[in-house]
Amino acid sequence: MKCSICKEEKLEKGYGEIYGHNAQPINDGRCCTVCNMEVVVPMRIKLFQANVDFRNKKETKTKVEKEK
């Protein structure tokens, strides 16, 4: 599997290395475990804290905000 972020060929035997991890919101490809932990997950946390749905690339409203 070739990582869509670092572009390195990963040959380890773990699940993430064989099938790759979802690389969204960085790109629509698959990524290695290292890039998943160091790039993808931190970006998802930042987007979550900013209340952005990275799948739809738009701000979302919480249940409390919708009830107002």
Sequence and secondary structure as in RCSB ss.txt:
>XXXX:A:sequence
MKCSICKEEKLEKGYGEIYGHNAQPINDGRCCTVCNMEVVVPMRIKLFQANVDFRNKKETKTKVEKEK
>XXXX:A:secstr
 B TTT  B    SHHHHH EE TTT SSEE HHHIIIIIHHHHHHHHHTTEETTTTEE   HHHHH 
